[in-house]
Amino acid sequence: MTETPSIEPHPTAAPAELSSVRDKLVTLIFVILPFAGLITAIIMMWGRGFNWLYLALMSAMYIITALGITVGYHRLFTHRSFETTRWVRAMFAIMGSMAIEGPMLRWVANHRRHHQHSDHEEDPHSPHHHGEGIWGLITGFYHAHVGWIFDTEPADLSRYVGDLVRDRWMRMISGTWFVWALLGLALPAVLGGLISMSWKGALLGFLWGGLVRVFFVHHVTWSVNSVCHLWGSRPFDSHDLSRNNAIFGILAFGEGWHNNHHAFPTSARHGLKWWQIDFSYWVIWAMAKVGLAWKVRIPAGAAMEAKRTVAAS
């Protein structure tokens, strides 16, 4: 088995925090409004283009594709926090591709780069270093949330994924990610049409289980990049400004326990307390129980105590 490239954190101390409570309230509005809009649309459309069928399609596709990102792209491929069979690896790579967040190899490379330079200037999606005051906060939030996607990638980005490039299956799935992305849009459309026996059902399945689901997955995933470096607690010294955020701990299937993750990046479990809901880890735990996952990595108690801060901020 090949070694994962080093993704040790930036050697210098964490940057000083620039955002005030007022500035954070501004970013909170930008986070809440899209969710509020989606919930409002669901309520207003209930019985007139949205019902239990489309709620089920949207929820099922959200769970499948979000787990493709959280368990697959992130914990399995980026951090090698557990091992599994080749077929399961392929399944998670396809599920992650259906989330339409780009090729797996590029996603992993950018995330490993993020950990190596977390909240420093070479971090591809830090909300910091974008100026001071409300405008700097908004600019940083936008960059961390979605703007970074449009940045020019460094020429040596592939050096972060040498281990995965050598895997023929991973190269093939990553190279054909757009096919799997289209499958993720077509599947709810086909099911909606077959279950309702109508073209309207197919269109609504595509809308809710496809397009709306993609919006929701993206917004939640990107909020881990932005919100979880601005809002929340910091129980561990992680040499950056990553934070635990309970809301995205739930919505992002455990990814919102972001300070825990940055303190122990190779841990398969991000919710390190019993009350920190971590659905992604529950999936890995269940896989281990039936022999589909092994060498599941979790930090020891002594290691956690050594990194614990005096008081959470």
Protein Blocks (a to p, Z undefined) as FASTA:
>chain_A
ZZdddfbdcfbdcdddfbdfklmmmmmmmmmmmmmmmmmmmmmmgopapafklmmmmmmm
mmmmmmmmmmmmmmmmmnopaccdfklmmmmmmmmmmnonojfklmmmmmmmmmmmgoia
klmbbcehnbgajklmmmmmmmmmmmmmmpccdfklmmmmmmmmmpmklmmmmmmmmmmm
mmmmmmmmmmmmmmnopaklmmmmmmmmmmmmmmmmmmmmmmmmmmmmmgccdfbcehia
bdcdfklmmmnooplmmmlmmmmmmbmbfblbfklccfklmmmmmmmmnopaghiacddf
klmmmmpcfbdZZ
